[in-house]
Amino acid sequence: MELAPQGILCNSIAPGFFPTKMANGLMELQGGTKQLADDTPNKRLGTAEDIAGTVVYLCSRAGSHIAGGHVVLDGGSVLARGKL
């Protein structure tokens, strides 16, 4: 609220499972990438392009009126578990 009048907006991205070195061990404990993808409503895990597209959108003119936004980028997993 303090910085918005100066054109500084703050938003967040909450990613679900994305195949990365950091997440691979945890993903295996959760049943592996195939199981996690099958459990996701859109039947796939996130990709680098998904994150990049969201960041580009938030940084572009199209996202210039979003302040305090929280983008859940998980293919609907949180909604499917009823935890939102």
mmCIF file as gemmi writes it, N, C-alpha and C atoms, coordinates in Angstrom:
data_model
loop_
_atom_site.group_PDB
_atom_site.id
_atom_site.type_symbol
_atom_site.label_atom_id
_atom_site.label_alt_id
_atom_site.label_comp_id
_atom_site.label_asym_id
_atom_site.label_entity_id
_atom_site.label_seq_id
_atom_site.pdbx_PDB_ins_code
_atom_site.Cartn_x
_atom_site.Cartn_y
_atom_site.Cartn_z
_atom_site.occupancy
_atom_site.B_iso_or_equiv
_atom_site.pdbx_formal_charge
_atom_site.auth_seq_id
_atom_site.auth_asym_id
_atom_site.pdbx_PDB_model_num
ATOM 1 N N . MET Axp A 1 ? 0.822 -1.186 0 1 0 ? 1 A 1
ATOM 2 C CA . MET Axp A 1 ? 0 0 0 1 0 ? 1 A 1
ATOM 3 C C . MET Axp A 1 ? 0.871 1.256 0 1 0 ? 1 A 1
ATOM 4 N N . GLU Axp A 2 ? 1.969 1.172 0.688 1 0 ? 2 A 1
ATOM 5 C CA . GLU Axp A 2 ? 2.861 2.321 0.809 1 0 ? 2 A 1
ATOM 6 C C . GLU Axp A 2 ? 3.558 2.658 -0.512 1 0 ? 2 A 1
ATOM 7 N N . LEU Axp A 3 ? 3.921 1.633 -1.287 1 0 ? 3 A 1
ATOM 8 C CA . LEU Axp A 3 ? 4.698 1.863 -2.508 1 0 ? 3 A 1
ATOM 9 C C . LEU Axp A 3 ? 3.853 1.922 -3.78 1 0 ? 3 A 1
ATOM 10 N N . ALA Axp A 4 ? 2.616 1.47 -3.724 1 0 ? 4 A 1
ATOM 11 C CA . ALA Axp A 4 ? 1.759 1.46 -4.917 1 0 ? 4 A 1
ATOM 12 C C . ALA Axp A 4 ? 1.613 2.837 -5.56 1 0 ? 4 A 1
ATOM 13 N N . PRO Axp A 5 ? 1.471 3.93 -4.801 1 0 ? 5 A 1
ATOM 14 C CA . PRO Axp A 5 ? 1.373 5.243 -5.449 1 0 ? 5 A 1
ATOM 15 C C . PRO Axp A 5 ? 2.616 5.608 -6.277 1 0 ? 5 A 1
ATOM 16 N N . GLN Axp A 6 ? 3.723 4.958 -6.008 1 0 ? 6 A 1
ATOM 17 C CA . GLN Axp A 6 ? 4.956 5.198 -6.767 1 0 ? 6 A 1
ATOM 18 C C . GLN Axp A 6 ? 5.091 4.225 -7.94 1 0 ? 6 A 1
ATOM 19 N N . GLY Axp A 7 ? 4.049 3.42 -8.187 1 0 ? 7 A 1
ATOM 20 C CA . GLY Axp A 7 ? 4.069 2.459 -9.291 1 0 ? 7 A 1
ATOM 21 C C . GLY Axp A 7 ? 4.773 1.166 -8.96 1 0 ? 7 A 1
ATOM 22 N N . ILE Axp A 8 ? 5.028 0.924 -7.683 1 0 ? 8 A 1
ATOM 23 C CA . ILE Axp A 8 ? 5.678 -0.316 -7.27 1 0 ? 8 A 1
ATOM 24 C C . ILE Axp A 8 ? 4.612 -1.265 -6.747 1 0 ? 8 A 1
ATOM 25 N N . LEU Axp A 9 ? 4.403 -2.344 -7.489 1 0 ? 9 A 1
ATOM 26 C CA . LEU Axp A 9 ? 3.37 -3.311 -7.141 1 0 ? 9 A 1
ATOM 27 C C . LEU Axp A 9 ? 4.024 -4.589 -6.639 1 0 ? 9 A 1
ATOM 28 N N . CYS Axp A 10 ? 3.401 -5.243 -5.709 1 0 ? 10 A 1
ATOM 29 C CA . CYS Axp A 10 ? 3.941 -6.472 -5.14 1 0 ? 10 A 1
ATOM 30 C C . CYS Axp A 10 ? 2.923 -7.589 -5.298 1 0 ? 10 A 1
ATOM 31 N N . ASN Axp A 11 ? 3.316 -8.639 -5.979 1 0 ? 11 A 1
ATOM 32 C CA . ASN Axp A 11 ? 2.458 -9.795 -6.197 1 0 ? 11 A 1
ATOM 33 C C . ASN Axp A 11 ? 3.277 -11.049 -5.898 1 0 ? 11 A 1
ATOM 34 N N . SER Axp A 12 ? 2.597 -12.175 -5.79 1 0 ? 12 A 1
ATOM 35 C CA . SER Axp A 12 ? 3.322 -13.413 -5.509 1 0 ? 12 A 1
ATOM 36 C C . SER Axp A 12 ? 2.854 -14.53 -6.424 1 0 ? 12 A 1
ATOM 37 N N . ILE Axp A 13 ? 3.743 -15.481 -6.649 1 0 ? 13 A 1
ATOM 38 C CA . ILE Axp A 13 ? 3.434 -16.687 -7.413 1 0 ? 13 A 1
ATOM 39 C C . ILE Axp A 13 ? 3.676 -17.865 -6.491 1 0 ? 13 A 1
ATOM 40 N N . ALA Axp A 14 ? 2.677 -18.716 -6.349 1 0 ? 14 A 1
ATOM 41 C CA . ALA Axp A 14 ? 2.784 -19.91 -5.507 1 0 ? 14 A 1
ATOM 42 C C . ALA Axp A 14 ? 2.768 -21.137 -6.425 1 0 ? 14 A 1
ATOM 43 N N . PRO Axp A 15 ? 3.942 -21.628 -6.805 1 0 ? 15 A 1
ATOM 44 C CA . PRO Axp A 15 ? 3.974 -22.772 -7.724 1 0 ? 15 A 1
ATOM 45 C C . PRO Axp A 15 ? 3.69 -24.089 -7.028 1 0 ? 15 A 1
ATOM 46 N N . GLY Axp A 16 ? 3.079 -24.982 -7.773 1 0 ? 16 A 1
ATOM 47 C CA . GLY Axp A 16 ? 2.932 -26.361 -7.316 1 0 ? 16 A 1
ATOM 48 C C . GLY Axp A 16 ? 4.208 -27.107 -7.659 1 0 ? 16 A 1
ATOM 49 N N . PHE Axp A 17 ? 4.072 -28.389 -7.967 1 0 ? 17 A 1
ATOM 50 C CA . PHE Axp A 17 ? 5.248 -29.176 -8.313 1 0 ? 17 A 1
ATOM 51 C C . PHE Axp A 17 ? 5.718 -28.88 -9.73 1 0 ? 17 A 1
ATOM 52 N N . PHE Axp A 18 ? 6.993 -28.535 -9.825 1 0 ? 18 A 1
ATOM 53 C CA . PHE Axp A 18 ? 7.68 -28.352 -11.096 1 0 ? 18 A 1
ATOM 54 C C . PHE Axp A 18 ? 8.908 -29.24 -11.041 1 0 ? 18 A 1
ATOM 55 N N . PRO Axp A 19 ? 9.153 -30.041 -12.071 1 0 ? 19 A 1
ATOM 56 C CA . PRO Axp A 19 ? 10.345 -30.887 -12.054 1 0 ? 19 A 1
ATOM 57 C C . PRO Axp A 19 ? 11.623 -30.037 -12.028 1 0 ? 19 A 1
ATOM 58 N N . THR Axp A 20 ? 12.293 -30.02 -10.9 1 0 ? 20 A 1
ATOM 59 C CA . THR Axp A 20 ? 13.55 -29.3 -10.735 1 0 ? 20 A 1
ATOM 60 C C . THR Axp A 20 ? 14.465 -30.132 -9.85 1 0 ? 20 A 1
ATOM 61 N N . LYS Axp A 21 ? 15.733 -29.802 -9.841 1 0 ? 21 A 1
ATOM 62 C CA . LYS Axp A 21 ? 16.664 -30.511 -8.961 1 0 ? 21 A 1
ATOM 63 C C . LYS Axp A 21 ? 16.218 -30.398 -7.512 1 0 ? 21 A 1
ATOM 64 N N . MET Axp A 22 ? 15.735 -29.228 -7.14 1 0 ? 22 A 1
ATOM 65 C CA . MET Axp A 22 ? 15.341 -29.002 -5.758 1 0 ? 22 A 1
ATOM 66 C C . MET Axp A 22 ? 14.098 -29.809 -5.361 1 0 ? 22 A 1
ATOM 67 N N . ALA Axp A 23 ? 13.177 -29.986 -6.282 1 0 ? 23 A 1
ATOM 68 C CA . ALA Axp A 23 ? 11.912 -30.65 -5.961 1 0 ? 23 A 1
ATOM 69 C C . ALA Axp A 23 ? 11.911 -32.147 -6.245 1 0 ? 23 A 1
ATOM 70 N N . ASN Axp A 24 ? 12.858 -32.646 -7.002 1 0 ? 24 A 1
ATOM 71 C CA . ASN Axp A 24 ? 12.815 -34.053 -7.436 1 0 ? 24 A 1
ATOM 72 C C . ASN Axp A 24 ? 12.728 -35.042 -6.281 1 0 ? 24 A 1
ATOM 73 N N . GLY Axp A 25 ? 13.499 -34.846 -5.236 1 0 ? 25 A 1
ATOM 74 C CA . GLY Axp A 25 ? 13.453 -35.769 -4.1 1 0 ? 25 A 1
ATOM 75 C C . GLY Axp A 25 ? 12.093 -35.79 -3.437 1 0 ? 25 A 1
ATOM 76 N N . LEU Axp A 26 ? 11.519 -34.633 -3.202 1 0 ? 26 A 1
ATOM 77 C CA . LEU Axp A 26 ? 10.186 -34.546 -2.597 1 0 ? 26 A 1
ATOM 78 C C . LEU Axp A 26 ? 9.128 -35.137 -3.526 1 0 ? 26 A 1
ATOM 79 N N . MET Axp A 27 ? 9.286 -34.903 -4.82 1 0 ? 27 A 1
ATOM 80 C CA . MET Axp A 27 ? 8.324 -35.455 -5.774 1 0 ? 27 A 1
ATOM 81 C C . MET Axp A 27 ? 8.358 -36.979 -5.753 1 0 ? 27 A 1
ATOM 82 N N . GLU Axp A 28 ? 9.531 -37.557 -5.618 1 0 ? 28 A 1
ATOM 83 C CA . GLU Axp A 28 ? 9.633 -39.017 -5.526 1 0 ? 28 A 1
ATOM 84 C C . GLU Axp A 28 ? 8.94 -39.534 -4.269 1 0 ? 28 A 1
ATOM 85 N N . LEU Axp A 29 ? 9.075 -38.817 -3.163 1 0 ? 29 A 1
ATOM 86 C CA . LEU Axp A 29 ? 8.4 -39.215 -1.923 1 0 ? 29 A 1
ATOM 87 C C . LEU Axp A 29 ? 6.88 -39.132 -2.042 1 0 ? 29 A 1
ATOM 88 N N . GLN Axp A 30 ? 6.399 -38.29 -2.948 1 0 ? 30 A 1
ATOM 89 C CA . GLN Axp A 30 ? 4.962 -38.121 -3.154 1 0 ? 30 A 1
ATOM 90 C C . GLN Axp A 30 ? 4.402 -39.073 -4.207 1 0 ? 30 A 1
ATOM 91 N N . GLY Axp A 31 ? 5.23 -39.977 -4.717 1 0 ? 31 A 1
ATOM 92 C CA . GLY Axp A 31 ? 4.759 -40.963 -5.686 1 0 ? 31 A 1
ATOM 93 C C . GLY Axp A 31 ? 5.353 -40.832 -7.067 1 0 ? 31 A 1
ATOM 94 N N . GLY Axp A 32 ? 6.192 -39.843 -7.273 1 0 ? 32 A 1
ATOM 95 C CA . GLY Axp A 32 ? 6.854 -39.67 -8.562 1 0 ? 32 A 1
ATOM 96 C C . GLY Axp A 32 ? 6.12 -38.707 -9.477 1 0 ? 32 A 1
ATOM 97 N N . THR Axp A 33 ? 6.803 -38.316 -10.538 1 0 ? 33 A 1
ATOM 98 C CA . THR Axp A 33 ? 6.24 -37.306 -11.437 1 0 ? 33 A 1
ATOM 99 C C . THR Axp A 33 ? 4.971 -37.786 -12.137 1 0 ? 33 A 1
ATOM 100 N N . LYS Axp A 34 ? 4.931 -39.038 -12.53 1 0 ? 34 A 1
ATOM 101 C CA . LYS Axp A 34 ? 3.725 -39.577 -13.208 1 0 ? 34 A 1
ATOM 102 C C . LYS Axp A 34 ? 2.527 -39.521 -12.277 1 0 ? 34 A 1
ATOM 103 N N . GLN Axp A 35 ? 2.701 -39.95 -11.038 1 0 ? 35 A 1
ATOM 104 C CA . GLN Axp A 35 ? 1.591 -39.938 -10.073 1 0 ? 35 A 1
ATOM 105 C C . GLN Axp A 35 ? 1.135 -38.511 -9.783 1 0 ? 35 A 1
ATOM 106 N N . LEU Axp A 36 ? 2.085 -37.611 -9.575 1 0 ? 36 A 1
ATOM 107 C CA . LEU Axp A 36 ? 1.725 -36.214 -9.299 1 0 ? 36 A 1
ATOM 108 C C . LEU Axp A 36 ? 0.997 -35.595 -10.483 1 0 ? 36 A 1
ATOM 109 N N . ALA Axp A 37 ? 1.454 -35.876 -11.694 1 0 ? 37 A 1
ATOM 110 C CA . ALA Axp A 37 ? 0.781 -35.352 -12.886 1 0 ? 37 A 1
ATOM 111 C C . ALA Axp A 37 ? -0.639 -35.914 -12.983 1 0 ? 37 A 1
ATOM 112 N N . ASP Axp A 38 ? -0.8 -37.21 -12.727 1 0 ? 38 A 1
ATOM 113 C CA . ASP Axp A 38 ? -2.126 -37.827 -12.781 1 0 ? 38 A 1
ATOM 114 C C . ASP Axp A 38 ? -3.076 -37.241 -11.738 1 0 ? 38 A 1
ATOM 115 N N . ASP Axp A 39 ? -2.542 -36.813 -10.606 1 0 ? 39 A 1
ATOM 116 C CA . ASP Axp A 39 ? -3.354 -36.25 -9.527 1 0 ? 39 A 1
ATOM 117 C C . ASP Axp A 39 ? -3.712 -34.776 -9.759 1 0 ? 39 A 1
ATOM 118 N N . THR Axp A 40 ? -3.103 -34.158 -10.755 1 0 ? 40 A 1
ATOM 119 C CA . THR Axp A 40 ? -3.361 -32.758 -11.067 1 0 ? 40 A 1
ATOM 120 C C . THR Axp A 40 ? -4.538 -32.682 -12.041 1 0 ? 40 A 1
ATOM 121 N N . PRO Axp A 41 ? -5.507 -31.79 -11.803 1 0 ? 41 A 1
ATOM 122 C CA . PRO Axp A 41 ? -6.67 -31.713 -12.689 1 0 ? 41 A 1
ATOM 123 C C . PRO Axp A 41 ? -6.341 -31.568 -14.175 1 0 ? 41 A 1
ATOM 124 N N . ASN Axp A 42 ? -5.278 -30.843 -14.532 1 0 ? 42 A 1
ATOM 125 C CA . ASN Axp A 42 ? -4.951 -30.721 -15.957 1 0 ? 42 A 1
ATOM 126 C C . ASN Axp A 42 ? -3.972 -31.796 -16.421 1 0 ? 42 A 1
ATOM 127 N N . LYS Axp A 43 ? -3.692 -32.758 -15.547 1 0 ? 43 A 1
ATOM 128 C CA . LYS Axp A 43 ? -2.923 -33.979 -15.863 1 0 ? 43 A 1
ATOM 129 C C . LYS Axp A 43 ? -1.492 -33.73 -16.327 1 0 ? 43 A 1
ATOM 130 N N . ARG Axp A 44 ? -0.862 -32.675 -15.782 1 0 ? 44 A 1
ATOM 131 C CA . ARG Axp A 44 ? 0.543 -32.443 -16.082 1 0 ? 44 A 1
ATOM 132 C C . ARG Axp A 44 ? 1.161 -31.615 -14.968 1 0 ? 44 A 1
ATOM 133 N N . LEU Axp A 45 ? 2.482 -31.673 -14.892 1 0 ? 45 A 1
ATOM 134 C CA . LEU Axp A 45 ? 3.2 -30.819 -13.957 1 0 ? 45 A 1
ATOM 135 C C . LEU Axp A 45 ? 3.547 -29.509 -14.653 1 0 ? 45 A 1
ATOM 136 N N . GLY Axp A 46 ? 3.944 -28.541 -13.886 1 0 ? 46 A 1
ATOM 137 C CA . GLY Axp A 46 ? 4.314 -27.252 -14.446 1 0 ? 46 A 1
ATOM 138 C C . GLY Axp A 46 ? 5.626 -27.311 -15.204 1 0 ? 46 A 1
ATOM 139 N N . THR Axp A 47 ? 5.803 -26.336 -16.081 1 0 ? 47 A 1
ATOM 140 C CA . THR Axp A 47 ? 7.032 -26.224 -16.863 1 0 ? 47 A 1
ATOM 141 C C . THR Axp A 47 ? 7.651 -24.849 -16.629 1 0 ? 47 A 1
ATOM 142 N N . ALA Axp A 48 ? 8.88 -24.7 -17.054 1 0 ? 48 A 1
ATOM 143 C CA . ALA Axp A 48 ? 9.55 -23.395 -16.95 1 0 ? 48 A 1
ATOM 144 C C . ALA Axp A 48 ? 8.764 -22.331 -17.714 1 0 ? 48 A 1
ATOM 145 N N . GLU Axp A 49 ? 8.161 -22.714 -18.827 1 0 ? 49 A 1
ATOM 146 C CA . GLU Axp A 49 ? 7.372 -21.765 -19.615 1 0 ? 49 A 1
ATOM 147 C C . GLU Axp A 49 ? 6.143 -21.27 -18.85 1 0 ? 49 A 1
ATOM 148 N N . ASP Axp A 50 ? 5.571 -22.125 -18.004 1 0 ? 50 A 1
ATOM 149 C CA . ASP Axp A 50 ? 4.42 -21.704 -17.189 1 0 ? 50 A 1
ATOM 150 C C . ASP Axp A 50 ? 4.822 -20.593 -16.224 1 0 ? 50 A 1
ATOM 151 N N . ILE Axp A 51 ? 5.946 -20.78 -15.563 1 0 ? 51 A 1
ATOM 152 C CA . ILE Axp A 51 ? 6.44 -19.756 -14.636 1 0 ? 51 A 1
ATOM 153 C C . ILE Axp A 51 ? 6.801 -18.484 -15.412 1 0 ? 51 A 1
ATOM 154 N N . ALA Axp A 52 ? 7.536 -18.657 -16.505 1 0 ? 52 A 1
ATOM 155 C CA . ALA Axp A 52 ? 7.976 -17.504 -17.286 1 0 ? 52 A 1
ATOM 156 C C . ALA Axp A 52 ? 6.78 -16.699 -17.797 1 0 ? 52 A 1
ATOM 157 N N . GLY Axp A 53 ? 5.766 -17.378 -18.29 1 0 ? 53 A 1
ATOM 158 C CA . GLY Axp A 53 ? 4.582 -16.689 -18.792 1 0 ? 53 A 1
ATOM 159 C C . GLY Axp A 53 ? 3.884 -15.892 -17.713 1 0 ? 53 A 1
ATOM 160 N N . THR Axp A 54 ? 3.809 -16.445 -16.525 1 0 ? 54 A 1
ATOM 161 C CA . THR Axp A 54 ? 3.171 -15.749 -15.406 1 0 ? 54 A 1
ATOM 162 C C . THR Axp A 54 ? 3.974 -14.522 -15.007 1 0 ? 54 A 1
ATOM 163 N N . VAL Axp A 55 ? 5.278 -14.664 -14.952 1 0 ? 55 A 1
ATOM 164 C CA . VAL Axp A 55 ? 6.146 -13.537 -14.609 1 0 ? 55 A 1
ATOM 165 C C . VAL Axp A 55 ? 6.037 -12.438 -15.669 1 0 ? 55 A 1
ATOM 166 N N . VAL Axp A 56 ? 6.069 -12.822 -16.935 1 0 ? 56 A 1
ATOM 167 C CA . VAL Axp A 56 ? 5.951 -11.839 -18.019 1 0 ? 56 A 1
ATOM 168 C C . VAL Axp A 56 ? 4.623 -11.111 -17.915 1 0 ? 56 A 1
ATOM 169 N N . TYR Axp A 57 ? 3.554 -11.854 -17.668 1 0 ? 57 A 1
ATOM 170 C CA . TYR Axp A 57 ? 2.231 -11.227 -17.519 1 0 ? 57 A 1
ATOM 171 C C . TYR Axp A 57 ? 2.226 -10.209 -16.377 1 0 ? 57 A 1
ATOM 172 N N . LEU Axp A 58 ? 2.71 -10.613 -15.214 1 0 ? 58 A 1
ATOM 173 C CA . LEU Axp A 58 ? 2.697 -9.704 -14.065 1 0 ? 58 A 1
ATOM 174 C C . LEU Axp A 58 ? 3.583 -8.483 -14.29 1 0 ? 58 A 1
ATOM 175 N N . CYS Axp A 59 ? 4.64 -8.639 -15.077 1 0 ? 59 A 1
ATOM 176 C CA . CYS Axp A 59 ? 5.561 -7.524 -15.342 1 0 ? 59 A 1
ATOM 177 C C . CYS Axp A 59 ? 5.131 -6.67 -16.532 1 0 ? 59 A 1
ATOM 178 N N . SER Axp A 60 ? 4.139 -7.12 -17.276 1 0 ? 60 A 1
ATOM 179 C CA . SER Axp A 60 ? 3.735 -6.413 -18.486 1 0 ? 60 A 1
ATOM 180 C C . SER Axp A 60 ? 2.642 -5.378 -18.195 1 0 ? 60 A 1
ATOM 181 N N . ARG Axp A 61 ? 2.298 -4.646 -19.221 1 0 ? 61 A 1
ATOM 182 C CA . ARG Axp A 61 ? 1.214 -3.666 -19.125 1 0 ? 61 A 1
ATOM 183 C C . ARG Axp A 61 ? -0.106 -4.359 -18.758 1 0 ? 61 A 1
ATOM 184 N N . ALA Axp A 62 ? -0.288 -5.59 -19.216 1 0 ? 62 A 1
ATOM 185 C CA . ALA Axp A 62 ? -1.511 -6.332 -18.915 1 0 ? 62 A 1
ATOM 186 C C . ALA Axp A 62 ? -1.683 -6.565 -17.415 1 0 ? 62 A 1
ATOM 187 N N . GLY Axp A 63 ? -0.577 -6.658 -16.687 1 0 ? 63 A 1
ATOM 188 C CA . GLY Axp A 63 ? -0.642 -6.874 -15.248 1 0 ? 63 A 1
ATOM 189 C C . GLY Axp A 63 ? -0.429 -5.612 -14.444 1 0 ? 63 A 1
ATOM 190 N N . SER Axp A 64 ? -0.497 -4.468 -15.083 1 0 ? 64 A 1
ATOM 191 C CA . SER Axp A 64 ? -0.139 -3.209 -14.421 1 0 ? 64 A 1
ATOM 192 C C . SER Axp A 64 ? -1.146 -2.741 -13.371 1 0 ? 64 A 1
ATOM 193 N N . HIS Axp A 65 ? -2.298 -3.387 -13.293 1 0 ? 65 A 1
ATOM 194 C CA . HIS Axp A 65 ? -3.287 -2.979 -12.295 1 0 ? 65 A 1
ATOM 195 C C . HIS Axp A 65 ? -3.474 -4.057 -11.224 1 0 ? 65 A 1
ATOM 196 N N . ILE Axp A 66 ? -2.569 -5.016 -11.194 1 0 ? 66 A 1
ATOM 197 C CA . ILE Axp A 66 ? -2.63 -6.08 -10.187 1 0 ? 66 A 1
ATOM 198 C C . ILE Axp A 66 ? -1.688 -5.695 -9.053 1 0 ? 66 A 1
ATOM 199 N N . ALA Axp A 67 ? -2.243 -5.544 -7.885 1 0 ? 67 A 1
ATOM 200 C CA . ALA Axp A 67 ? -1.45 -5.196 -6.701 1 0 ? 67 A 1
ATOM 201 C C . ALA Axp A 67 ? -1.9 -6.084 -5.55 1 0 ? 67 A 1
ATOM 202 N N . GLY Axp A 68 ? -0.972 -6.782 -4.954 1 0 ? 68 A 1
ATOM 203 C CA . GLY Axp A 68 ? -1.312 -7.679 -3.861 1 0 ? 68 A 1
ATOM 204 C C . GLY Axp A 68 ? -1.895 -8.988 -4.338 1 0 ? 68 A 1
ATOM 205 N N . GLY Axp A 69 ? -1.651 -9.315 -5.603 1 0 ? 69 A 1
ATOM 206 C CA . GLY Axp A 69 ? -2.189 -10.548 -6.172 1 0 ? 69 A 1
ATOM 207 C C . GLY Axp A 69 ? -1.388 -11.764 -5.752 1 0 ? 69 A 1
ATOM 208 N N . HIS Axp A 70 ? -2.057 -12.887 -5.755 1 0 ? 70 A 1
ATOM 209 C CA . HIS Axp A 70 ? -1.429 -14.159 -5.383 1 0 ? 70 A 1
ATOM 210 C C . HIS Axp A 70 ? -1.844 -15.164 -6.455 1 0 ? 70 A 1
ATOM 211 N N . VAL Axp A 71 ? -0.914 -15.555 -7.319 1 0 ? 71 A 1
ATOM 212 C CA . VAL Axp A 71 ? -1.211 -16.477 -8.41 1 0 ? 71 A 1
ATOM 213 C C . VAL Axp A 71 ? -0.786 -17.881 -7.995 1 0 ? 71 A 1
ATOM 214 N N . VAL Axp A 72 ? -1.751 -18.776 -7.875 1 0 ? 72 A 1
ATOM 215 C CA . VAL Axp A 72 ? -1.463 -20.178 -7.56 1 0 ? 72 A 1
ATOM 216 C C . VAL Axp A 72 ? -1.25 -20.881 -8.891 1 0 ? 72 A 1
ATOM 217 N N . LEU Axp A 73 ? -0.043 -21.339 -9.115 1 0 ? 73 A 1
ATOM 218 C CA . LEU Axp A 73 ? 0.353 -21.91 -10.399 1 0 ? 73 A 1
ATOM 219 C C . LEU Axp A 73 ? 0.606 -23.403 -10.213 1 0 ? 73 A 1
ATOM 220 N N . ASP Axp A 74 ? -0.489 -24.154 -10.085 1 0 ? 74 A 1
ATOM 221 C CA . ASP Axp A 74 ? -0.356 -25.577 -9.782 1 0 ? 74 A 1
ATOM 222 C C . ASP Axp A 74 ? -1.28 -26.48 -10.595 1 0 ? 74 A 1
ATOM 223 N N . GLY Axp A 75 ? -1.848 -25.965 -11.667 1 0 ? 75 A 1
ATOM 224 C CA . GLY Axp A 75 ? -2.716 -26.787 -12.502 1 0 ? 75 A 1
ATOM 225 C C . GLY Axp A 75 ? -4.021 -27.175 -11.837 1 0 ? 75 A 1
ATOM 226 N N . GLY Axp A 76 ? -4.385 -26.514 -10.759 1 0 ? 76 A 1
ATOM 227 C CA . GLY Axp A 76 ? -5.632 -26.796 -10.058 1 0 ? 76 A 1
ATOM 228 C C . GLY Axp A 76 ? -5.502 -27.77 -8.901 1 0 ? 76 A 1
ATOM 229 N N . SER Axp A 77 ? -4.291 -28.14 -8.536 1 0 ? 77 A 1
ATOM 230 C CA . SER Axp A 77 ? -4.096 -29.137 -7.469 1 0 ? 77 A 1
ATOM 231 C C . SER Axp A 77 ? -4.693 -28.71 -6.135 1 0 ? 77 A 1
ATOM 232 N N . VAL Axp A 78 ? -4.494 -27.472 -5.759 1 0 ? 78 A 1
ATOM 233 C CA . VAL Axp A 78 ? -5.027 -26.995 -4.47 1 0 ? 78 A 1
ATOM 234 C C . VAL Axp A 78 ? -6.56 -27.047 -4.471 1 0 ? 78 A 1
ATOM 235 N N . LEU Axp A 79 ? -7.156 -26.645 -5.573 1 0 ? 79 A 1
ATOM 236 C CA . LEU Axp A 79 ? -8.616 -26.685 -5.673 1 0 ? 79 A 1
ATOM 237 C C . LEU Axp A 79 ? -9.133 -28.119 -5.607 1 0 ? 79 A 1
ATOM 238 N N . ALA Axp A 80 ? -8.439 -29.03 -6.25 1 0 ? 80 A 1
ATOM 239 C CA . ALA Axp A 80 ? -8.86 -30.431 -6.259 1 0 ? 80 A 1
ATOM 240 C C . ALA Axp A 80 ? -8.814 -31.043 -4.863 1 0 ? 80 A 1
ATOM 241 N N . ARG Axp A 81 ? -7.895 -30.558 -4.029 1 0 ? 81 A 1
ATOM 242 C CA . ARG Axp A 81 ? -7.785 -31.064 -2.657 1 0 ? 81 A 1
ATOM 243 C C . ARG Axp A 81 ? -8.696 -30.289 -1.71 1 0 ? 81 A 1
ATOM 244 N N . GLY Axp A 82 ? -9.335 -29.236 -2.197 1 0 ? 82 A 1
ATOM 245 C CA . GLY Axp A 82 ? -10.247 -28.459 -1.374 1 0 ? 82 A 1
ATOM 246 C C . GLY Axp A 82 ? -9.541 -27.661 -0.296 1 0 ? 82 A 1
ATOM 247 N N . LYS Axp A 83 ? -8.324 -27.16 -0.573 1 0 ? 83 A 1
ATOM 248 C CA . LYS Axp A 83 ? -7.549 -26.453 0.439 1 0 ? 83 A 1
ATOM 249 C C . LYS Axp A 83 ? -7.378 -24.976 0.131 1 0 ? 83 A 1
ATOM 250 N N . LEU Axp A 84 ? -8.263 -24.399 -0.62 1 0 ? 84 A 1
ATOM 251 C CA . LEU Axp A 84 ? -8.13 -22.98 -0.923 1 0 ? 84 A 1
ATOM 252 C C . LEU Axp A 84 ? -9.202 -22.203 -0.202 1 0 ? 84 A 1
